[in-house]
Amino acid sequence: MPDDPMFFPTTPSNDDKLSRIWCEESERYVSAINDYVSRGIREGWENVKEQEPQDTRGPMAGAVLDAVRRANQSGRTDGLHERFPRAHAPFLEMLEDNGQSLPVVLLLDDGRILIRVGPPYEPGHVVIIDDRKWTPLSPDIITIGRSPNRNFFAIARKEGVSIHRGWEGPKHASLRWPTGREGIPGGSNTEIILDAPIITRLIPFDTGDRALLVGPQGIFVISQSKAIRLLPTKDEMREHFDWLRKEHPNNPLSYNLSMEHGTISPDGRWIATGSQDGSHYVFDANSLSIASEIGPQSDYPHCAVFSMDGSVVAFNSCHFYNGVTIGVPTFLLRGLRTEPYELDNRLTLLENEARVYAAVSRDDEFIIGDATGYLRAFDLKGKFRWQHFLGSSIGDIDVSRNGKRLVVTTYAGFLCILDLDTGEPDPFTIGTGTHRERRRWLFWRTEPRPLIW
């Protein structure tokens, strides 16, 4: 490096010099890492003998963050990315105290963005972002969700779930919480859920009178009159309770899910769901009976997503930071049973590297967000299209109705807003596409307010 950035005082007078060196080192590193990754993809990683390029920007990270803070304080955030290109790795040490989960993000049709700040098992809060303005919503809101057709929104509060026709629209229905005893095998007794359950995902149905509730205490379909448990199944609970009685006879009966997930098909016919200990399940959305039980290709079911046209459902299962994603034609779903680790010839191997935390679909393309901070895209047959690096593990993803804008959250407390397919690569972006990040928000624990970058 031409100068040693460790000696930069964090003052405005040094910003021009800091900007120049940060840009030079960012472009150098991004170009080198893109070449390195390109060779790995093209030649196979086992054939790449060179060491991964090193990021030298770490010593400058504190000064750059101070420059970002000053820009926010003065309201001069235009062009901030051009002066200080965004990055992840140089800020890793800061993330130990600052990073936090943003587990839910929704992009409204008018461009506003809703996010939940804080992991599901913490109180957290919901924020709405309108261009450069952010506003916390009522503190009694636990989380939010949206129906597949984008017409209905769910708002969870301690007393229950209200369904609204449109964001800020009139209330359409009020749904009751599960007690936690739904579907319990006969002769068993479990503790009642006294308050609102922990919510991983909340998705209203297109009819606006029911919602899919996903959480560690169970996966349910809730309505105005009752809650019906989907997972764990009665057989899974019976087996687990028998084990508890034998091995831990003094413990109360309980069953907590891990890696729980669920989604509803675009036509509202199917519910795809699962958790760590079990299969990929598909339920008939009307009868709520199991339509399919599909064995995972890796150890633990972790994510499910339907294609935009509803013709394919993709299932990811994981092991540590790796995973396998398979595609199942939805016309096969009723009655389909497959074995774990055996790729049935009716299924398609879509991707075999990523542990998927969130996923969406646009046109004929799946976009997944993985544990290593990459967005990866492939078509419905598994043909690779592009990848784009943000850093940290991906928290949630949403895509605009026209498929041109993507909003992504990460466990580093980043909210990233991307314009897709711009036709113009960003020289400061690690990836293979022409997607450009138009803005990044930092929702960091120790910052007095979110920062625009």
C-alpha positions in Angstrom: 0.0 0.0 0.0 1.3 3.5 -0.8 0.5 4.8 2.7 0.0 3.2 6.1 -3.7 3.8 6.9 -3.3 2.8 10.5 -2.0 6.3 11.2 -5.1 8.1 9.8 -6.7 10.4 12.4 -10.4 10.0 12.1 -11.0 13.6 11.1 -12.7 15.2 8.1 -9.4 16.7 6.9 -8.1 13.2 6.1 -11.2 12.0 4.3 -9.9 12.7 0.7 -6.7 10.8 1.3 -8.5 8.0 3.1 -11.1 7.8 0.3 -8.3 7.5 -2.3 -6.5 4.7 -0.6 -9.7 2.9 0.4 -10.9 3.0 -3.2 -7.5 1.8 -4.6 -7.3 -1.1 -2.2 -10.9 -2.0 -2.6 -10.6 -2.2 -6.4 -7.4 -4.2 -6.1 -8.8 -6.7 -3.7 -12.2 -7.1 -5.5 -10.5 -7.6 -8.8 -8.2 -10.2 -7.3 -10.9 -12.1 -5.4 -13.2 -12.1 -8.5 -10.4 -13.6 -10.6 -9.7 -16.2 -7.9 -13.4 -17.2 -7.5 -13.7 -17.3 -11.3 -10.9 -19.8 -11.6 -12.4 -21.9 -8.9 -15.7 -22.1 -10.6 -14.2 -22.6 -14.1 -11.4 -25.1 -13.2 -12.7 -26.7 -10.0 -11.5 -25.7 -6.5 -9.3 -28.8 -6.3 -7.2 -27.4 -9.2 -6.7 -23.9 -7.7 -3.3 -23.9 -6.0 -2.9 -20.2 -5.3 -3.7 -18.7 -1.9 -6.8 -16.6 -1.6 -6.1 -12.9 -2.0 -5.7 -11.0 1.2 -7.9 -8.0 2.2 -5.6 -5.3 3.4 -8.3 -2.8 4.4 -8.8 -3.8 8.0 -6.6 -1.1 9.6 -8.7 1.6 7.8 -12.1 0.3 8.8 -12.4 2.5 11.9 -11.6 5.6 10.0 -14.0 4.7 7.2 -16.8 4.0 9.7 -16.2 7.4 11.2 -16.5 9.0 7.8 -19.8 7.2 7.3 -21.0 8.5 10.6 -20.1 12.1 9.8 -21.8 11.8 6.4 -25.0 10.6 8.2 -24.8 13.4 10.8 -24.5 16.0 8.1 -27.1 14.4 5.8 -24.6 14.1 3.0 -24.8 10.4 2.1 -25.1 10.9 -1.7 -22.1 9.4 -3.3 -20.9 7.7 -0.1 -20.3 4.4 -1.8 -18.2 6.0 -4.5 -16.0 7.7 -1.9 -15.9 4.7 0.4 -17.0 1.4 -1.4 -18.9 -0.9 0.9 -17.2 -3.9 2.4 -17.7 -6.6 5.0 -14.5 -8.3 5.9 -12.6 -5.2 7.2 -15.4 -4.7 9.8 -15.4 -8.2 11.2 -14.0 -7.2 14.6 -16.6 -4.5 15.0 -19.4 -7.0 14.3 -18.7 -8.9 17.5 -20.4 -6.1 19.4 -22.5 -4.5 16.7 -23.9 -7.3 14.4 -27.5 -8.4 14.9 -30.1 -10.5 13.1 -32.6 -8.8 10.8 -34.8 -11.9 10.3 -37.7 -10.4 8.3 -37.7 -7.9 5.4 -40.6 -6.9 3.2 -40.4 -4.7 0.1 -43.6 -2.8 -0.4 -44.9 -2.0 -3.9 -44.4 1.7 -3.2 -40.7 1.2 -2.5 -40.9 1.4 1.3 -39.2 -1.4 3.3 -40.3 -3.1 6.5 -37.8 -4.9 8.7 -37.8 -6.6 12.0 -34.7 -5.7 14.1 -33.4 -8.4 16.5 -33.6 -12.2 16.4 -37.0 -13.9 17.0 -36.2 -15.0 20.5 -35.5 -11.4 21.6 -38.2 -8.6 22.0 -37.0 -6.7 19.0 -38.9 -4.1 17.0 -40.2 -3.3 13.5 -39.0 -0.4 11.4 -40.3 1.1 8.2 -37.8 2.8 5.8 -38.9 5.4 3.3 -36.0 6.4 1.1 -33.5 7.9 3.6 -36.0 8.1 6.5 -36.5 5.4 9.0 -39.4 5.2 11.6 -39.9 2.6 14.4 -43.4 1.2 14.4 -45.4 0.7 17.5 -43.3 -1.1 20.1 -46.0 -3.7 20.7 -45.6 -5.1 17.2 -43.6 -8.4 17.4 -43.2 -9.1 13.7 -44.9 -8.8 10.3 -45.7 -11.0 7.3 -47.2 -10.8 3.8 -49.3 -13.2 1.7 -48.0 -14.7 -1.5 -50.2 -12.5 -3.6 -49.0 -9.4 -1.7 -52.5 -8.3 -0.8 -52.7 -9.2 2.9 -50.3 -8.3 5.7 -50.1 -9.9 9.2 -49.2 -7.9 12.3 -48.3 -9.9 15.4 -48.9 -8.5 18.8 -49.0 -10.1 22.2 -52.8 -10.4 22.1 -52.8 -12.1 18.6 -52.5 -11.6 14.9 -54.4 -9.1 12.9 -54.7 -9.5 9.1 -54.9 -6.3 7.0 -55.9 -5.8 3.4 -52.8 -3.9 2.2 -50.2 -2.4 4.4 -51.8 0.2 6.7 -55.1 -1.0 5.3 -58.3 -2.0 7.1 -58.3 -5.0 9.4 -59.7 -8.1 7.7 -59.4 -10.7 10.4 -58.1 -11.4 13.9 -56.3 -14.8 14.5 -55.8 -16.6 17.7 -52.5 -17.9 19.0 -51.9 -21.6 19.5 -52.0 -23.0 23.0 -49.1 -25.4 22.3 -51.2 -28.4 23.0 -52.7 -28.8 19.6 -52.1 -32.3 18.1 -50.5 -33.7 21.3 -50.7 -37.5 21.4 -53.3 -38.9 23.8 -52.0 -39.5 27.3 -49.4 -36.7 27.0 -49.5 -33.3 28.6 -47.4 -30.3 27.8 -47.0 -26.8 29.0 -49.3 -24.1 27.6 -47.9 -21.2 25.6 -48.9 -18.4 28.0 -47.8 -15.4 25.8 -47.3 -14.9 22.1 -45.1 -17.8 20.7 -41.6 -17.2 19.3 -42.2 -16.4 15.7 -39.7 -17.3 13.0 -42.0 -16.7 10.1 -45.6 -15.5 9.7 -47.4 -15.7 6.3 -51.0 -14.9 5.7 -52.9 -17.0 3.2 -54.2 -15.2 0.1 -57.7 -15.5 1.5 -56.7 -13.3 4.4 -58.5 -15.6 7.0 -55.6 -17.8 8.0 -51.9 -17.6 8.5 -48.9 -20.0 8.6 -47.1 -19.6 11.9 -43.5 -21.0 12.0 -41.6 -21.1 15.3 -39.5 -23.3 17.6 -42.7 -24.2 19.6 -44.3 -25.6 16.5 -45.5 -24.9 13.0 -49.2 -24.1 12.9 -52.0 -22.8 10.7 -53.9 -20.3 12.7 -57.4 -18.9 12.1 -60.0 -16.8 13.9 -61.3 -19.9 15.8 -58.4 -22.3 16.2 -54.9 -23.4 15.6 -53.9 -26.6 13.8 -50.4 -28.1 14.3 -48.5 -29.2 11.2 -45.1 -30.0 12.9 -43.9 -31.8 14.8 -46.2 -34.5 13.6 -48.1 -36.6 16.2 -45.8 -39.6 15.5 -42.7 -37.4 16.0 -44.0 -36.1 19.3 -45.0 -39.6 20.5 -41.6 -41.0 19.7 -39.9 -38.0 21.4 -42.1 -38.1 24.5 -41.5 -41.9 24.9 -37.8 -41.2 24.9 -38.2 -38.3 27.4 -40.2 -40.5 29.8 -37.5 -43.2 29.6 -34.4 -41.0 29.8 -35.6 -38.0 31.7 -38.6 -39.1 33.7 -38.6 -36.0 35.9 -38.6 -33.5 33.1 -41.8 -32.0 31.7 -42.8 -33.1 28.2 -41.7 -30.6 25.5 -40.7 -30.6 21.9 -38.8 -27.7 20.4 -38.0 -27.4 16.7 -34.7 -26.2 15.3 -34.1 -24.8 11.8 -37.9 -24.5 11.5 -39.1 -23.1 8.2 -42.2 -22.9 6.0 -43.7 -21.2 3.0 -46.9 -21.2 1.0 -47.2 -21.8 -2.8 -48.1 -18.9 -5.1 -51.5 -20.6 -5.9 -52.2 -21.2 -2.2 -52.5 -25.0 -2.7 -49.4 -26.2 -0.8 -47.4 -25.6 2.4 -43.8 -26.6 2.2 -42.2 -26.9 5.6 -39.7 -28.8 7.7 -37.2 -28.6 10.6 -33.9 -30.1 11.6 -35.1 -33.5 12.7 -37.2 -34.9 9.9 -38.1 -34.8 6.2 -39.1 -32.1 3.8 -42.9 -32.0 4.2 -45.6 -30.7 1.9 -49.1 -30.2 3.3 -52.3 -29.8 1.4 -53.3 -26.2 2.3 -57.0 -27.0 2.5 -57.1 -30.4 4.3 -53.8 -29.7 6.1 -52.9 -33.4 5.6 -49.4 -34.5 4.5 -49.2 -34.6 0.7 -45.5 -35.4 0.4 -42.6 -36.5 2.5 -39.3 -36.0 0.7 -36.0 -37.2 2.2 -33.3 -34.5 2.6 -30.1 -34.9 0.5 -28.0 -33.5 3.3 -28.4 -33.9 7.1 -30.9 -31.3 8.1 -33.9 -29.6 6.3 -33.3 -25.9 6.4 -35.3 -23.9 3.8 -38.0 -24.2 1.2 -39.2 -21.9 -1.6 -41.6 -22.2 -4.5 -40.8 -20.9 -8.0 -42.6 -17.8 -9.1 -44.9 -19.8 -11.4 -45.5 -22.5 -8.7 -44.2 -25.3 -11.0 -41.3 -26.2 -8.8 -40.6 -26.3 -5.0 -37.0 -26.2 -3.9 -35.8 -27.7 -0.7 -32.5 -27.1 1.0 -30.9 -29.3 3.6 -27.6 -28.5 5.3 -24.6 -29.8 7.1 -22.4 -27.1 8.8 -21.9 -24.3 6.2 -22.7 -26.6 3.2 -25.9 -27.9 1.8 -27.8 -29.4 -1.1 -30.9 -27.9 -2.8 -33.2 -30.1 -4.8 -36.2 -29.2 -7.0 -39.5 -31.1 -7.0 -42.2 -30.5 -9.7 -45.3 -29.6 -7.9 -47.5 -31.8 -10.1 -45.8 -34.7 -8.4 -46.4 -33.6 -4.9 -49.6 -35.5 -3.9 -48.5 -38.9 -2.6 -44.7 -38.4 -3.3 -42.4 -40.2 -0.9 -38.6 -40.3 -1.3 -35.8 -41.6 0.8 -33.0 -39.5 2.4 -29.7 -39.2 0.6 -31.1 -40.8 -2.5 -31.7 -38.5 -5.4 -34.8 -39.8 -7.0 -34.8 -39.4 -10.8 -38.0 -37.4 -10.5 -36.1 -34.7 -8.6 -33.5 -32.2 -9.8 -30.3 -31.3 -8.1 -30.3 -27.5 -8.2 -27.3 -26.6 -6.1 -24.9 -28.6 -4.0 -22.8 -26.2 -2.0 -24.9 -23.7 0.0 -26.6 -23.8 3.4 -29.6 -21.7 2.5 -31.0 -19.2 5.0 -33.5 -17.4 2.8 -34.7 -17.6 -0.8 -37.0 -16.0 -3.4 -37.9 -16.6 -7.0 -38.4 -14.3 -10.0 -39.4 -15.4 -13.5 -37.6 -18.7 -14.0 -34.9 -18.1 -11.4 -34.3 -19.0 -7.8 -32.2 -16.6 -5.7 -30.8 -18.1 -2.5 -28.9 -16.5 0.3 -26.4 -18.7 2.1 -24.4 -19.0 5.3 -21.3 -17.5 3.8 -22.9 -14.2 2.7 -23.4 -15.0 -1.0 -26.5 -14.6 -3.0 -26.6 -17.3 -5.7 -29.0 -17.6 -8.6 -29.9 -20.6 -10.8 -32.7 -21.5 -13.1 -35.4 -24.1 -12.4 -33.2 -26.9 -13.8 -30.2 -25.9 -11.6 -28.2 -24.0 -14.3 -26.0 -21.5 -12.5 -26.6 -17.8 -13.5 -24.8 -15.5 -11.1 -23.6 -14.9 -7.6 -23.2 -11.7 -5.5 -21.3 -11.4 -2.2 -22.6 -9.3 0.7 -20.9 -11.0 3.7 -22.1 -12.6 7.0 -25.0 -15.1 6.8 -28.0 -13.9 4.9 -31.0 -13.2 7.1 -34.0 -12.7 4.7 -34.7 -11.7 1.1 -37.5 -10.1 -0.7 -37.9 -9.1 -4.4 -40.0 -6.4 -6.0 -43.1 -7.4 -7.9 -41.3 -6.7 -11.3 -38.2 -8.6 -10.2 -35.9 -5.6 -10.6 -35.1 -4.8 -7.0 -33.9 -7.1 -4.2 -33.7 -6.3 -0.5 -31.5 -8.5 1.6 -30.7 -8.6 5.3 -27.7 -10.2 7.0 -26.7 -11.4 10.5 -24.2 -8.5 10.4 -27.0 -6.0 10.8 -26.9 -4.9 7.2 -29.9 -4.1 5.1 -28.8 -4.1 1.4 -30.9 -2.7 -1.4 -29.9 -3.9 -4.9 -30.9 -3.0 -8.4 -30.8 -6.2 -10.5 -29.6 -6.6 -14.0 -28.3 -3.1 -14.5 -26.0 -4.1 -17.3 -23.2 -2.3 -15.6 -20.8 -4.2 -13.3 -19.7 -2.5 -10.1 -15.9 -2.6 -9.9 -16.2 -2.7 -6.1 -18.6 -5.7 -5.9 -17.5 -9.3 -5.5 -19.7 -11.3 -7.8 -20.4 -12.3 -11.4 -23.5 -10.3 -12.2 -24.4 -6.7 -13.1 -26.3 -6.0 -9.9 -25.5 -2.8 -8.1 -26.2 -2.0 -4.5 -27.9 1.3 -4.4 -27.9 1.7 -0.6 -26.9 -0.1 2.6 -28.3 0.5 6.1 -26.3 -0.5 9.2 -28.6 -1.5 12.1 -25.8 -1.9 14.6 -26.4 -2.4 18.3 -24.1 0.3 19.6 -25.0 3.0 17.1 -27.5 5.6 18.4 -29.3 5.4 15.1 -29.1 3.3 11.8 -26.5 4.5 9.4 -26.9 4.9 5.6 -23.9 3.7 3.6 
